[in-house]
Amino acid sequence: MRAFLGWLRGEADHCSMAAIPTLEEEDRKRPNREHQKLSGEKTRIISRVKGTLVRLGIRNFNGNLRYAAARLKLMRTPEGVTIPPNTMAELERDLAQLRFIREQSRAIEKARMTRLHEAPLEQPHAMVLMLGR
């Protein structure tokens, strides 16, 4: 109530009003939000894999590589011991989940580019093209 009364009196910066986005505007933001969420998930999985390997003494593993799962099977601890079977199974599941997330991220990017090329002169697309140039 106090904020509203200050706004009615005309006090500068007492409160601000925000425009409520339309359903179309809100829907246009969904792909970007989903892509950001997937990027965070990729980072979380890679960090977890690296943390698991560091506990075993393995420090030279890059989870971003395409053939990371194949390289993982060849890894040995500094003592020359293979990765324990339960840990290996967990790491393989994590890398499979990482591959799936990357596929989803590529699908979002592909859909985004398709929409951009279908209607390049619509308002949000025109701004993207202008910034791209």
A tleap script that builds the chain and sets N, CA, C and O, in Angstrom:
source leaprc.protein.ff14SB
mol = sequence {
  NMET ARG ALA PHE LEU GLY TRP LEU ARG GLY
  GLU ALA ASP HIE CYS SER MET ALA ALA ILE
  PRO THR LEU GLU GLU GLU ASP ARG LYS ARG
  PRO ASN ARG GLU HIE GLN LYS LEU SER GLY
  GLU LYS THR ARG ILE ILE SER ARG VAL LYS
  GLY THR LEU VAL ARG LEU GLY ILE ARG ASN
  PHE ASN GLY ASN LEU ARG TYR ALA ALA ALA
  ARG LEU LYS LEU MET ARG THR PRO GLU GLY
  VAL THR ILE PRO PRO ASN THR MET ALA GLU
  LEU GLU ARG ASP LEU ALA GLN LEU ARG PHE
  ILE ARG GLU GLN SER ARG ALA ILE GLU LYS
  ALA ARG MET THR ARG LEU HIE GLU ALA PRO
  LEU GLU GLN PRO HIE ALA MET VAL LEU MET
  LEU GLY CARG
}
set mol.1.N position { 0.831 -1.189 0.000 }
set mol.1.CA position { 0.000 0.000 0.000 }
set mol.1.C position { 0.876 1.253 0.000 }
set mol.1.O position { 0.586 2.231 -0.688 }
set mol.2.N position { 1.950 1.201 0.784 }
set mol.2.CA position { 2.839 2.335 0.893 }
set mol.2.C position { 3.511 2.662 -0.449 }
set mol.2.O position { 3.635 3.826 -0.827 }
set mol.3.N position { 3.935 1.626 -1.147 }
set mol.3.CA position { 4.570 1.827 -2.444 }
set mol.3.C position { 3.590 2.427 -3.440 }
set mol.3.O position { 3.948 3.314 -4.215 }
set mol.4.N position { 2.372 1.950 -3.420 }
set mol.4.CA position { 1.365 2.457 -4.346 }
set mol.4.C position { 1.048 3.923 -4.058 }
set mol.4.O position { 0.881 4.715 -4.986 }
set mol.5.N position { 0.966 4.284 -2.788 }
set mol.5.CA position { 0.693 5.687 -2.444 }
set mol.5.C position { 1.844 6.588 -2.885 }
set mol.5.O position { 1.610 7.696 -3.368 }
set mol.6.N position { 3.063 6.130 -2.728 }
set mol.6.CA position { 4.211 6.912 -3.193 }
set mol.6.C position { 4.179 7.090 -4.695 }
set mol.6.O position { 4.518 8.156 -5.208 }
set mol.7.N position { 3.775 6.053 -5.396 }
set mol.7.CA position { 3.681 6.136 -6.851 }
set mol.7.C position { 2.595 7.143 -7.250 }
set mol.7.O position { 2.769 7.918 -8.190 }
set mol.8.N position { 1.467 7.118 -6.516 }
set mol.8.CA position { 0.385 8.063 -6.813 }
set mol.8.C position { 0.821 9.505 -6.554 }
set mol.8.O position { 0.391 10.413 -7.265 }
set mol.9.N position { 1.673 9.731 -5.541 }
set mol.9.CA position { 2.154 11.080 -5.243 }
set mol.9.C position { 3.163 11.562 -6.290 }
set mol.9.O position { 3.488 12.747 -6.347 }
set mol.10.N position { 3.649 10.639 -7.110 }
set mol.10.CA position { 4.591 11.028 -8.152 }
set mol.10.C position { 6.043 10.998 -7.723 }
set mol.10.O position { 6.894 11.594 -8.383 }
set mol.11.N position { 6.344 10.310 -6.622 }
set mol.11.CA position { 7.732 10.227 -6.169 }
set mol.11.C position { 8.561 9.430 -7.177 }
set mol.11.O position { 8.208 8.316 -7.563 }
set mol.12.N position { 9.659 10.031 -7.584 }
set mol.12.CA position { 10.519 9.396 -8.584 }
set mol.12.C position { 11.177 8.147 -7.992 }
set mol.12.O position { 11.624 8.162 -6.845 }
set mol.13.N position { 11.234 7.104 -8.751 }
set mol.13.CA position { 11.894 5.848 -8.362 }
set mol.13.C position { 11.327 5.217 -7.090 }
set mol.13.O position { 12.003 4.429 -6.429 }
set mol.14.N position { 10.076 5.569 -6.750 }
set mol.14.CA position { 9.483 4.960 -5.559 }
set mol.14.C position { 9.131 3.500 -5.817 }
set mol.14.O position { 9.359 2.639 -4.966 }
set mol.15.N position { 8.586 3.233 -6.971 }
set mol.15.CA position { 8.338 1.864 -7.396 }
set mol.15.C position { 8.317 1.863 -8.919 }
set mol.15.O position { 8.137 2.906 -9.547 }
set mol.16.N position { 8.495 0.725 -9.484 }
set mol.16.CA position { 8.496 0.658 -10.946 }
set mol.16.C position { 7.444 -0.341 -11.398 }
set mol.16.O position { 7.087 -1.268 -10.671 }
set mol.17.N position { 6.968 -0.137 -12.584 }
set mol.17.CA position { 5.961 -1.015 -13.158 }
set mol.17.C position { 6.616 -1.819 -14.271 }
set mol.17.O position { 7.430 -1.295 -15.031 }
set mol.18.N position { 6.268 -3.053 -14.361 }
set mol.18.CA position { 6.805 -3.920 -15.409 }
set mol.18.C position { 5.676 -4.345 -16.333 }
set mol.18.O position { 4.562 -4.629 -15.893 }
set mol.19.N position { 5.983 -4.380 -17.602 }
set mol.19.CA position { 4.992 -4.821 -18.581 }
set mol.19.C position { 4.933 -6.347 -18.564 }
set mol.19.O position { 5.968 -7.014 -18.595 }
set mol.20.N position { 3.750 -6.882 -18.516 }
set mol.20.CA position { 3.574 -8.328 -18.522 }
set mol.20.C position { 3.707 -8.814 -19.958 }
set mol.20.O position { 2.983 -8.346 -20.836 }
set mol.21.N position { 4.632 -9.756 -20.212 }
set mol.21.CA position { 4.807 -10.216 -21.591 }
set mol.21.C position { 3.604 -11.032 -22.065 }
set mol.21.O position { 2.913 -11.675 -21.274 }
set mol.22.N position { 3.377 -10.987 -23.370 }
set mol.22.CA position { 2.297 -11.781 -23.942 }
set mol.22.C position { 2.729 -13.252 -23.978 }
set mol.22.O position { 3.896 -13.569 -23.749 }
set mol.23.N position { 1.790 -14.130 -24.263 }
set mol.23.CA position { 2.119 -15.554 -24.349 }
set mol.23.C position { 3.123 -15.821 -25.468 }
set mol.23.O position { 4.004 -16.668 -25.326 }
set mol.24.N position { 2.987 -15.098 -26.578 }
set mol.24.CA position { 3.910 -15.283 -27.695 }
set mol.24.C position { 5.321 -14.848 -27.324 }
set mol.24.O position { 6.294 -15.529 -27.647 }
set mol.25.N position { 5.426 -13.705 -26.639 }
set mol.25.CA position { 6.748 -13.220 -26.206 }
set mol.25.C position { 7.383 -14.186 -25.213 }
set mol.25.O position { 8.581 -14.463 -25.280 }
set mol.26.N position { 6.585 -14.683 -24.310 }
set mol.26.CA position { 7.095 -15.631 -23.318 }
set mol.26.C position { 7.511 -16.945 -23.980 }
set mol.26.O position { 8.513 -17.554 -23.603 }
set mol.27.N position { 6.732 -17.369 -24.966 }
set mol.27.CA position { 7.055 -18.617 -25.662 }
set mol.27.C position { 8.332 -18.492 -26.476 }
set mol.27.O position { 9.073 -19.464 -26.620 }
set mol.28.N position { 8.601 -17.294 -27.016 }
set mol.28.CA position { 9.841 -17.080 -27.772 }
set mol.28.C position { 11.073 -17.215 -26.900 }
set mol.28.O position { 12.153 -17.523 -27.404 }
set mol.29.N position { 10.933 -16.991 -25.599 }
set mol.29.CA position { 12.077 -17.073 -24.684 }
set mol.29.C position { 12.401 -18.508 -24.274 }
set mol.29.O position { 13.497 -18.773 -23.780 }
set mol.30.N position { 11.471 -19.430 -24.470 }
set mol.30.CA position { 11.648 -20.810 -23.996 }
set mol.30.C position { 12.886 -21.512 -24.552 }
set mol.30.O position { 13.620 -22.118 -23.773 }
set mol.31.N position { 13.158 -21.462 -25.866 }
set mol.31.CA position { 14.342 -22.163 -26.368 }
set mol.31.C position { 15.642 -21.669 -25.728 }
set mol.31.O position { 16.525 -22.467 -25.411 }
set mol.32.N position { 15.753 -20.363 -25.543 }
set mol.32.CA position { 16.962 -19.818 -24.940 }
set mol.32.C position { 17.099 -20.280 -23.488 }
set mol.32.O position { 18.192 -20.637 -23.048 }
set mol.33.N position { 16.006 -20.272 -22.758 }
set mol.33.CA position { 16.044 -20.725 -21.362 }
set mol.33.C position { 16.396 -22.204 -21.269 }
set mol.33.O position { 17.164 -22.612 -20.398 }
set mol.34.N position { 15.833 -23.002 -22.166 }
set mol.34.CA position { 16.136 -24.429 -22.158 }
set mol.34.C position { 17.602 -24.675 -22.519 }
set mol.34.O position { 18.257 -25.538 -21.935 }
set mol.35.N position { 18.106 -23.910 -23.483 }
set mol.35.CA position { 19.506 -24.055 -23.877 }
set mol.35.C position { 20.436 -23.690 -22.715 }
set mol.35.O position { 21.443 -24.363 -22.496 }
set mol.36.N position { 20.108 -22.643 -21.981 }
set mol.36.CA position { 20.909 -22.255 -20.815 }
set mol.36.C position { 20.882 -23.345 -19.753 }
set mol.36.O position { 21.906 -23.650 -19.142 }
set mol.37.N position { 19.718 -23.925 -19.538 }
set mol.37.CA position { 19.598 -25.000 -18.546 }
set mol.37.C position { 20.445 -26.201 -18.951 }
set mol.37.O position { 21.114 -26.801 -18.110 }
set mol.38.N position { 20.419 -26.557 -20.240 }
set mol.38.CA position { 21.210 -27.682 -20.718 }
set mol.38.C position { 22.711 -27.402 -20.623 }
set mol.38.O position { 23.493 -28.311 -20.344 }
set mol.39.N position { 23.113 -26.162 -20.852 }
set mol.39.CA position { 24.531 -25.809 -20.722 }
set mol.39.C position { 24.992 -25.986 -19.280 }
set mol.39.O position { 26.086 -26.495 -19.033 }
set mol.40.N position { 24.175 -25.575 -18.346 }
set mol.40.CA position { 24.507 -25.778 -16.934 }
set mol.40.C position { 24.584 -27.248 -16.575 }
set mol.40.O position { 25.443 -27.660 -15.796 }
set mol.41.N position { 23.695 -28.030 -17.138 }
set mol.41.CA position { 23.680 -29.471 -16.880 }
set mol.41.C position { 24.944 -30.133 -17.442 }
set mol.41.O position { 25.517 -31.019 -16.808 }
set mol.42.N position { 25.375 -29.699 -18.635 }
set mol.42.CA position { 26.614 -30.238 -19.217 }
set mol.42.C position { 27.803 -29.950 -18.302 }
set mol.42.O position { 28.624 -30.829 -18.040 }
set mol.43.N position { 27.884 -28.725 -17.825 }
set mol.43.CA position { 28.981 -28.345 -16.935 }
set mol.43.C position { 28.951 -29.172 -15.657 }
set mol.43.O position { 29.995 -29.612 -15.176 }
set mol.44.N position { 27.771 -29.382 -15.110 }
set mol.44.CA position { 27.635 -30.145 -13.870 }
set mol.44.C position { 28.103 -31.583 -14.060 }
set mol.44.O position { 28.797 -32.127 -13.201 }
set mol.45.N position { 27.729 -32.201 -15.176 }
set mol.45.CA position { 28.108 -33.599 -15.426 }
set mol.45.C position { 29.614 -33.721 -15.634 }
set mol.45.O position { 30.243 -34.627 -15.088 }
set mol.46.N position { 30.194 -32.822 -16.414 }
set mol.46.CA position { 31.639 -32.878 -16.657 }
set mol.46.C position { 32.409 -32.688 -15.361 }
set mol.46.O position { 33.409 -33.367 -15.127 }
set mol.47.N position { 31.952 -31.774 -14.520 }
set mol.47.CA position { 32.613 -31.561 -13.234 }
set mol.47.C position { 32.513 -32.801 -12.358 }
set mol.47.O position { 33.470 -33.163 -11.673 }
set mol.48.N position { 31.362 -33.446 -12.381 }
set mol.48.CA position { 31.193 -34.653 -11.566 }
set mol.48.C position { 32.099 -35.779 -12.051 }
set mol.48.O position { 32.689 -36.494 -11.240 }
set mol.49.N position { 32.215 -35.942 -13.378 }
set mol.49.CA position { 33.094 -36.975 -13.938 }
set mol.49.C position { 34.544 -36.694 -13.564 }
set mol.49.O position { 35.268 -37.591 -13.131 }
set mol.50.N position { 34.962 -35.442 -13.735 }
set mol.50.CA position { 36.341 -35.091 -13.398 }
set mol.50.C position { 36.615 -35.287 -11.912 }
set mol.50.O position { 37.689 -35.757 -11.537 }
set mol.51.N position { 35.663 -34.933 -11.070 }
set mol.51.CA position { 35.833 -35.128 -9.630 }
set mol.51.C position { 35.983 -36.593 -9.261 }
set mol.51.O position { 36.799 -36.949 -8.410 }
set mol.52.N position { 35.197 -37.435 -9.902 }
set mol.52.CA position { 35.292 -38.876 -9.641 }
set mol.52.C position { 36.663 -39.405 -10.052 }
set mol.52.O position { 37.261 -40.214 -9.342 }
set mol.53.N position { 37.156 -38.950 -11.195 }
set mol.53.CA position { 38.455 -39.418 -11.675 }
set mol.53.C position { 39.606 -38.871 -10.836 }
set mol.53.O position { 40.606 -39.562 -10.640 }
set mol.54.N position { 39.481 -37.652 -10.342 }
set mol.54.CA position { 40.531 -37.087 -9.496 }
set mol.54.C position { 40.646 -37.875 -8.195 }
set mol.54.O position { 41.747 -38.053 -7.673 }
set mol.55.N position { 39.522 -38.345 -7.673 }
set mol.55.CA position { 39.579 -39.182 -6.461 }
set mol.55.C position { 40.382 -40.453 -6.703 }
set mol.55.O position { 40.962 -41.017 -5.775 }
set mol.56.N position { 40.413 -40.903 -7.964 }
set mol.56.CA position { 41.187 -42.097 -8.306 }
set mol.56.C position { 42.626 -41.757 -8.697 }
set mol.56.O position { 43.439 -42.657 -8.913 }
set mol.57.N position { 42.942 -40.468 -8.789 }
set mol.57.CA position { 44.284 -40.043 -9.154 }
set mol.57.C position { 44.465 -39.774 -10.636 }
set mol.57.O position { 45.589 -39.545 -11.081 }
set mol.58.N position { 43.399 -39.796 -11.406 }
set mol.58.CA position { 43.461 -39.557 -12.858 }
set mol.58.C position { 43.138 -38.090 -13.103 }
set mol.58.O position { 42.049 -37.620 -12.774 }
set mol.59.N position { 44.088 -37.377 -13.678 }
set mol.59.CA position { 43.904 -35.948 -13.867 }
set mol.59.C position { 43.884 -35.521 -15.328 }
set mol.59.O position { 43.550 -34.370 -15.609 }
set mol.60.N position { 44.219 -36.375 -16.248 }
set mol.60.CA position { 44.362 -35.970 -17.651 }
set mol.60.C position { 43.195 -36.455 -18.511 }
set mol.60.O position { 43.411 -37.003 -19.592 }
set mol.61.N position { 41.979 -36.261 -18.049 }
set mol.61.CA position { 40.801 -36.702 -18.797 }
set mol.61.C position { 39.989 -35.489 -19.202 }
set mol.61.O position { 39.712 -34.619 -18.377 }
set mol.62.N position { 39.606 -35.428 -20.469 }
set mol.62.CA position { 38.782 -34.336 -20.977 }
set mol.62.C position { 37.420 -34.906 -21.361 }
set mol.62.O position { 37.304 -35.611 -22.364 }
set mol.63.N position { 36.405 -34.611 -20.587 }
set mol.63.CA position { 35.064 -35.137 -20.829 }
set mol.63.C position { 34.361 -34.510 -22.013 }
set mol.63.O position { 33.318 -35.007 -22.437 }
set mol.64.N position { 34.906 -33.419 -22.565 }
set mol.64.CA position { 34.292 -32.756 -23.711 }
set mol.64.C position { 34.575 -33.455 -25.025 }
set mol.64.O position { 33.916 -33.173 -26.026 }
set mol.65.N position { 35.540 -34.362 -25.045 }
set mol.65.CA position { 35.902 -35.021 -26.291 }
set mol.65.C position { 34.823 -35.990 -26.747 }
set mol.65.O position { 34.099 -36.560 -25.931 }
set mol.66.N position { 34.724 -36.170 -28.058 }
set mol.66.CA position { 33.714 -37.059 -28.629 }
set mol.66.C position { 33.942 -38.509 -28.200 }
set mol.66.O position { 32.986 -39.237 -27.931 }
set mol.67.N position { 35.190 -38.919 -28.137 }
set mol.67.CA position { 35.509 -40.312 -27.813 }
set mol.67.C position { 35.910 -40.475 -26.346 }
set mol.67.O position { 36.732 -41.329 -26.013 }
set mol.68.N position { 35.331 -39.663 -25.484 }
set mol.68.CA position { 35.682 -39.710 -24.061 }
set mol.68.C position { 35.319 -41.059 -23.447 }
set mol.68.O position { 36.064 -41.568 -22.609 }
set mol.69.N position { 34.203 -41.641 -23.840 }
set mol.69.CA position { 33.778 -42.925 -23.261 }
set mol.69.C position { 34.754 -44.033 -23.633 }
set mol.69.O position { 35.056 -44.893 -22.805 }
set mol.70.N position { 35.250 -44.024 -24.863 }
set mol.70.CA position { 36.215 -45.041 -25.292 }
set mol.70.C position { 37.548 -44.850 -24.569 }
set mol.70.O position { 38.192 -45.822 -24.173 }
set mol.71.N position { 37.954 -43.597 -24.400 }
set mol.71.CA position { 39.207 -43.327 -23.679 }
set mol.71.C position { 39.106 -43.713 -22.218 }
set mol.71.O position { 40.089 -44.122 -21.600 }
set mol.72.N position { 37.900 -43.580 -21.669 }
set mol.72.CA position { 37.697 -43.881 -20.255 }
set mol.72.C position { 38.002 -45.345 -19.956 }
set mol.72.O position { 38.541 -45.661 -18.895 }
set mol.73.N position { 37.664 -46.235 -20.873 }
set mol.73.CA position { 37.896 -47.662 -20.653 }
set mol.73.C position { 39.383 -47.999 -20.632 }
set mol.73.O position { 39.779 -49.006 -20.045 }
set mol.74.N position { 40.204 -47.173 -21.262 }
set mol.74.CA position { 41.650 -47.410 -21.293 }
set mol.74.C position { 42.392 -46.770 -20.131 }
set mol.74.O position { 43.580 -47.023 -19.932 }
set mol.75.N position { 41.693 -45.940 -19.363 }
set mol.75.CA position { 42.332 -45.214 -18.264 }
set mol.75.C position { 42.778 -46.159 -17.152 }
set mol.75.O position { 42.157 -47.188 -16.886 }
set mol.76.N position { 43.868 -45.767 -16.522 }
set mol.76.CA position { 44.408 -46.499 -15.366 }
set mol.76.C position { 44.747 -45.476 -14.290 }
set mol.76.O position { 45.057 -44.320 -14.580 }
set mol.77.N position { 44.682 -45.918 -13.067 }
set mol.77.CA position { 45.086 -45.069 -11.955 }
set mol.77.C position { 46.610 -44.958 -11.977 }
set mol.77.O position { 47.261 -45.716 -12.697 }
set mol.78.N position { 47.198 -44.037 -11.211 }
set mol.78.CA position { 48.659 -43.935 -11.188 }
set mol.78.C position { 49.352 -45.228 -10.745 }
set mol.78.O position { 50.519 -45.446 -11.070 }
set mol.79.N position { 48.645 -46.080 -10.013 }
set mol.79.CA position { 49.211 -47.359 -9.585 }
set mol.79.C position { 49.109 -48.418 -10.675 }
set mol.79.O position { 49.627 -49.523 -10.511 }
set mol.80.N position { 48.443 -48.094 -11.794 }
set mol.80.CA position { 48.289 -49.044 -12.892 }
set mol.80.C position { 47.056 -49.914 -12.788 }
set mol.80.O position { 46.921 -50.877 -13.542 }
set mol.81.N position { 46.161 -49.606 -11.883 }
set mol.81.CA position { 44.939 -50.376 -11.666 }
set mol.81.C position { 43.823 -49.795 -12.540 }
set mol.81.O position { 43.755 -48.583 -12.743 }
set mol.82.N position { 42.954 -50.661 -13.052 }
set mol.82.CA position { 41.816 -50.169 -13.836 }
set mol.82.C position { 40.798 -49.502 -12.910 }
set mol.82.O position { 40.829 -49.676 -11.692 }
set mol.83.N position { 39.914 -48.748 -13.514 }
set mol.83.CA position { 38.863 -48.082 -12.742 }
set mol.83.C position { 37.918 -49.158 -12.209 }
set mol.83.O position { 37.530 -50.051 -12.962 }
set mol.84.N position { 37.537 -49.095 -10.924 }
set mol.84.CA position { 36.636 -50.101 -10.353 }
set mol.84.C position { 35.325 -50.198 -11.148 }
set mol.84.O position { 34.865 -49.201 -11.704 }
set mol.85.N position { 34.724 -51.397 -11.203 }
set mol.85.CA position { 33.550 -51.614 -12.076 }
set mol.85.C position { 32.340 -50.730 -11.759 }
set mol.85.O position { 31.694 -50.234 -12.682 }
set mol.86.N position { 32.020 -50.522 -10.489 }
set mol.86.CA position { 30.859 -49.679 -10.164 }
set mol.86.C position { 31.117 -48.221 -10.530 }
set mol.86.O position { 30.219 -47.521 -10.998 }
set mol.87.N position { 32.339 -47.777 -10.314 }
set mol.87.CA position { 32.694 -46.409 -10.694 }
set mol.87.C position { 32.654 -46.257 -12.205 }
set mol.87.O position { 32.179 -45.245 -12.719 }
set mol.88.N position { 33.154 -47.262 -12.918 }
set mol.88.CA position { 33.136 -47.234 -14.384 }
set mol.88.C position { 31.700 -47.185 -14.902 }
set mol.88.O position { 31.407 -46.448 -15.843 }
set mol.89.N position { 30.812 -47.958 -14.298 }
set mol.89.CA position { 29.414 -47.962 -14.722 }
set mol.89.C position { 28.782 -46.584 -14.500 }
set mol.89.O position { 28.037 -46.093 -15.347 }
set mol.90.N position { 29.087 -45.967 -13.355 }
set mol.90.CA position { 28.561 -44.637 -13.071 }
set mol.90.C position { 29.079 -43.623 -14.093 }
set mol.90.O position { 28.314 -42.803 -14.599 }
set mol.91.N position { 30.367 -43.680 -14.394 }
set mol.91.CA position { 30.958 -42.749 -15.355 }
set mol.91.C position { 30.378 -42.955 -16.756 }
set mol.91.O position { 30.140 -41.986 -17.476 }
set mol.92.N position { 30.156 -44.186 -17.136 }
set mol.92.CA position { 29.558 -44.458 -18.455 }
set mol.92.C position { 28.139 -43.915 -18.535 }
set mol.92.O position { 27.738 -43.381 -19.569 }
set mol.93.N position { 27.373 -44.046 -17.447 }
set mol.93.CA position { 26.018 -43.478 -17.437 }
set mol.93.C position { 26.069 -41.954 -17.533 }
set mol.93.O position { 25.269 -41.341 -18.240 }
set mol.94.N position { 27.017 -41.348 -16.815 }
set mol.94.CA position { 27.159 -39.892 -16.884 }
set mol.94.C position { 27.511 -39.435 -18.294 }
set mol.94.O position { 26.956 -38.452 -18.785 }
set mol.95.N position { 28.424 -40.137 -18.944 }
set mol.95.CA position { 28.817 -39.759 -20.306 }
set mol.95.C position { 27.682 -39.996 -21.301 }
set mol.95.O position { 27.541 -39.244 -22.265 }
set mol.96.N position { 26.873 -41.032 -21.079 }
set mol.96.CA position { 25.701 -41.260 -21.935 }
set mol.96.C position { 24.697 -40.124 -21.768 }
set mol.96.O position { 24.108 -39.658 -22.743 }
set mol.97.N position { 24.508 -39.684 -20.532 }
set mol.97.CA position { 23.606 -38.567 -20.266 }
set mol.97.C position { 24.148 -37.287 -20.914 }
set mol.97.O position { 23.381 -36.474 -21.430 }
set mol.98.N position { 25.460 -37.116 -20.884 }
set mol.98.CA position { 26.084 -35.958 -21.507 }
set mol.98.C position { 25.869 -35.964 -23.022 }
set mol.98.O position { 25.590 -34.920 -23.611 }
set mol.99.N position { 25.995 -37.124 -23.650 }
set mol.99.CA position { 25.734 -37.225 -25.090 }
set mol.99.C position { 24.284 -36.854 -25.411 }
set mol.99.O position { 24.016 -36.144 -26.380 }
set mol.100.N position { 23.355 -37.343 -24.588 }
set mol.100.CA position { 21.939 -37.036 -24.801 }
set mol.100.C position { 21.674 -35.537 -24.675 }
set mol.100.O position { 20.927 -34.972 -25.474 }
set mol.101.N position { 22.267 -34.902 -23.698 }
set mol.101.CA position { 22.089 -33.464 -23.499 }
set mol.101.C position { 22.661 -32.689 -24.679 }
set mol.101.O position { 22.074 -31.700 -25.116 }
set mol.102.N position { 23.800 -33.133 -25.194 }
set mol.102.CA position { 24.381 -32.470 -26.370 }
set mol.102.C position { 23.469 -32.597 -27.579 }
set mol.102.O position { 23.332 -31.647 -28.350 }
set mol.103.N position { 22.842 -33.760 -27.756 }
set mol.103.CA position { 21.902 -33.942 -28.862 }
set mol.103.C position { 20.719 -32.994 -28.725 }
set mol.103.O position { 20.283 -32.395 -29.708 }
set mol.104.N position { 20.196 -32.855 -27.508 }
set mol.104.CA position { 19.088 -31.942 -27.274 }
set mol.104.C position { 19.504 -30.502 -27.566 }
set mol.104.O position { 18.740 -29.739 -28.158 }
set mol.105.N position { 20.688 -30.142 -27.158 }
set mol.105.CA position { 21.186 -28.790 -27.388 }
set mol.105.C position { 21.326 -28.517 -28.888 }
set mol.105.O position { 20.980 -27.432 -29.354 }
set mol.106.N position { 21.829 -29.489 -29.639 }
set mol.106.CA position { 21.936 -29.338 -31.092 }
set mol.106.C position { 20.556 -29.202 -31.729 }
set mol.106.O position { 20.382 -28.416 -32.661 }
set mol.107.N position { 19.575 -29.957 -31.238 }
set mol.107.CA position { 18.218 -29.877 -31.783 }
set mol.107.C position { 17.616 -28.491 -31.538 }
set mol.107.O position { 16.938 -27.949 -32.410 }
set mol.108.N position { 17.859 -27.921 -30.366 }
set mol.108.CA position { 17.361 -26.578 -30.068 }
set mol.108.C position { 17.998 -25.563 -31.003 }
set mol.108.O position { 17.314 -24.693 -31.542 }
set mol.109.N position { 19.313 -25.674 -31.198 }
set mol.109.CA position { 20.010 -24.750 -32.093 }
set mol.109.C position { 19.499 -24.879 -33.530 }
set mol.109.O position { 19.313 -23.877 -34.221 }
set mol.110.N position { 19.277 -26.098 -33.965 }
set mol.110.CA position { 18.786 -26.325 -35.327 }
set mol.110.C position { 17.391 -25.723 -35.512 }
set mol.110.O position { 17.117 -25.086 -36.529 }
set mol.111.N position { 16.518 -25.923 -34.533 }
set mol.111.CA position { 15.164 -25.355 -34.590 }
set mol.111.C position { 15.216 -23.829 -34.580 }
set mol.111.O position { 14.448 -23.171 -35.282 }
set mol.112.N position { 16.113 -23.277 -33.791 }
set mol.112.CA position { 16.268 -21.830 -33.712 }
set mol.112.C position { 16.703 -21.258 -35.067 }
set mol.112.O position { 16.172 -20.243 -35.516 }
set mol.113.N position { 17.657 -21.908 -35.702 }
set mol.113.CA position { 18.131 -21.451 -37.014 }
set mol.113.C position { 17.046 -21.619 -38.084 }
set mol.113.O position { 16.917 -20.776 -38.972 }
set mol.114.N position { 16.277 -22.689 -38.002 }
set mol.114.CA position { 15.192 -22.905 -38.955 }
set mol.114.C position { 14.161 -21.785 -38.849 }
set mol.114.O position { 13.728 -21.235 -39.862 }
set mol.115.N position { 13.769 -21.450 -37.619 }
set mol.115.CA position { 12.811 -20.360 -37.418 }
set mol.115.C position { 13.372 -19.036 -37.915 }
set mol.115.O position { 12.635 -18.222 -38.471 }
set mol.116.N position { 14.652 -18.812 -37.724 }
set mol.116.CA position { 15.276 -17.568 -38.155 }
set mol.116.C position { 15.267 -17.446 -39.672 }
set mol.116.O position { 15.038 -16.360 -40.204 }
set mol.117.N position { 15.516 -18.554 -40.377 }
set mol.117.CA position { 15.549 -18.513 -41.846 }
set mol.117.C position { 14.150 -18.514 -42.462 }
set mol.117.O position { 13.971 -18.044 -43.585 }
set mol.118.N position { 13.153 -19.040 -41.736 }
set mol.118.CA position { 11.785 -19.051 -42.270 }
set mol.118.C position { 11.166 -17.663 -42.278 }
set mol.118.O position { 10.493 -17.290 -43.239 }
set mol.119.N position { 11.383 -16.904 -41.231 }
set mol.119.CA position { 10.783 -15.571 -41.135 }
set mol.119.C position { 11.847 -14.574 -40.685 }
set mol.119.O position { 11.824 -14.126 -39.538 }
set mol.120.N position { 12.786 -14.217 -41.577 }
set mol.120.CA position { 13.906 -13.375 -41.143 }
set mol.120.C position { 13.549 -11.922 -40.851 }
set mol.120.O position { 14.322 -11.226 -40.192 }
set mol.121.N position { 12.411 -11.452 -41.320 }
set mol.121.CA position { 12.100 -10.034 -41.133 }
set mol.121.C position { 11.132 -9.766 -39.987 }
set mol.121.O position { 10.744 -8.617 -39.774 }
set mol.122.N position { 10.738 -10.784 -39.255 }
set mol.122.CA position { 9.884 -10.544 -38.086 }
set mol.122.C position { 10.702 -9.820 -37.023 }
set mol.122.O position { 11.932 -9.876 -37.035 }
set mol.123.N position { 10.028 -9.150 -36.119 }
set mol.123.CA position { 10.678 -8.255 -35.161 }
set mol.123.C position { 11.859 -8.883 -34.416 }
set mol.123.O position { 12.962 -8.351 -34.537 }
set mol.124.N position { 11.713 -9.962 -33.664 }
set mol.124.CA position { 12.884 -10.450 -32.918 }
set mol.124.C position { 13.966 -11.010 -33.844 }
set mol.124.O position { 15.155 -10.898 -33.545 }
set mol.125.N position { 13.560 -11.610 -34.965 }
set mol.125.CA position { 14.542 -12.178 -35.885 }
set mol.125.C position { 15.348 -11.083 -36.582 }
set mol.125.O position { 16.545 -11.243 -36.819 }
set mol.126.N position { 14.692 -9.975 -36.907 }
set mol.126.CA position { 15.390 -8.879 -37.580 }
set mol.126.C position { 16.500 -8.332 -36.684 }
set mol.126.O position { 17.581 -8.000 -37.171 }
set mol.127.N position { 16.244 -8.238 -35.388 }
set mol.127.CA position { 17.259 -7.747 -34.459 }
set mol.127.C position { 18.435 -8.720 -34.374 }
set mol.127.O position { 19.586 -8.291 -34.304 }
set mol.128.N position { 18.159 -10.005 -34.379 }
set mol.128.CA position { 19.217 -11.019 -34.319 }
set mol.128.C position { 20.090 -10.928 -35.574 }
set mol.128.O position { 21.317 -10.969 -35.481 }
set mol.129.N position { 19.459 -10.804 -36.747 }
set mol.129.CA position { 20.211 -10.686 -37.994 }
set mol.129.C position { 21.046 -9.410 -38.015 }
set mol.129.O position { 22.188 -9.419 -38.474 }
set mol.130.N position { 20.478 -8.313 -37.520 }
set mol.130.CA position { 21.214 -7.062 -37.491 }
set mol.130.C position { 22.435 -7.180 -36.574 }
set mol.130.O position { 23.522 -6.728 -36.932 }
set mol.131.N position { 22.265 -7.776 -35.410 }
set mol.131.CA position { 23.396 -7.960 -34.498 }
set mol.131.C position { 24.422 -8.923 -35.079 }
set mol.131.O position { 25.620 -8.770 -34.841 }
set mol.132.N position { 23.967 -9.908 -35.834 }
set mol.132.CA position { 24.875 -10.863 -36.456 }
set mol.132.C position { 25.760 -10.227 -37.515 }
set mol.132.O position { 26.903 -10.637 -37.718 }
set mol.133.N position { 25.216 -9.225 -38.184 }
set mol.133.CA position { 26.005 -8.528 -39.213 }
set mol.133.C position { 26.988 -7.627 -38.551 }
set mol.133.O position { 27.754 -6.944 -39.230 }
savepdb mol mol.pdb
quit
